[in-house]
Amino acid sequence: MLSNDRTAVTCSSISHIDLLEQKRGKIFSKTGGWFPGKGVFCHGYSMLEELVGEKSYFQILVLNATGKLIEKPLADWIEGIYGCLSWPDPRIWCNQIGALAGSARTSVVAATTIGSLAADSRSYGPYTLLGGVAFIQDAFHQHQAGASATDIVEKITAANRGKPYIVGYIRPIAKGDERLEAMEKFSKKLGFQIGPHLALAYEIERVLMRRFDEGMNINGYMSAFLSDQGFTPEEVYQMFAGMVASGVTACYLDTYHRPPETFLPLRCNDIDYQGAAPRPVPDAD
């Protein structure tokens, strides 16, 4: 049984056992659901009458992730940046897992899922957006209180022994980020102006370039842009939960159509074993 009853029940006014008893045999949803003979609903919208064929997939994706039905240009921008976040390169860690899965002949769903899960890390993938958005929004509050971009950078570097460890800036492998120019052109094409968070992000980049020869990466750009659109760190993380899936799928298919078990094969002597030396196994007797 599915109910869309929005009555709030607090644990302070009812015991946990009573709360569980009230929910026994029922599924409650504030998102929506399918009601036979009435329709399918998502955050108050009829999916078949108001969304399907009327709104784009990325408008529906953001609605499901945040409860917000955004305008088409912003949904197009999010679709565009999805294309910047998932490349079909098997050297990338999450894609490498997809490639190994293809070589091992798993299903495409299993490969894409485990590759996406592997990308949810502190240093790479959607989880880093939590830190990126939180940083620029906190920096913006500091800026409104009178701190300059230089003050913000100096505060962070002082806390990190002189290192500019800022989520959304610097890349571990290469300098610069070619994706920024592509998205800046696309943003302009869609009619977006530079908002206050993004303007501050560029100021911080100028300070970092001057002092450390390091610039903004795609995380910093999208975190600032989406902050200007009113999204919270949690909402951005939720919107980009599947951002690497396409590249993982591509790398899965590449190895799936090759002979099995031929992706990154190893010889025994390729392994640098540093454990216990070989020893005899005791007799069962």
URQUIRA-V779639 format. One line per field, one symbol per residue. burial: I if it has 16 or more other C-alpha atoms within 10 Angstrom, else O. Layout:
burial: ???
This chain:
burial: OOOOOOOOOOOOOOOOOOOOOOOOOOOOOOIIIOOOOOOIIIIOOIIOOOIOOOIOOIIIIIIIIIIOIIOOOIIIIIIOIIOIIIIIOIOIOIIIIIIIIIIIIOOIOOIIIIIIIIIIOOOOIIIIIIIIIIIIIOIIOOIOOOOIIOIIIIOOOOOOOOOIOIIIIIOOOOOIOOOIOOIOOIIOOOOOOOOOIIIIIIOIIIIIOOOOOIIIIIIIIIIIIIIIOOIIIIIIIIIIIIIIIIIIIIIIIIIIOOOOOOIOOOOOOOOOOOOOOOOOOOOOO
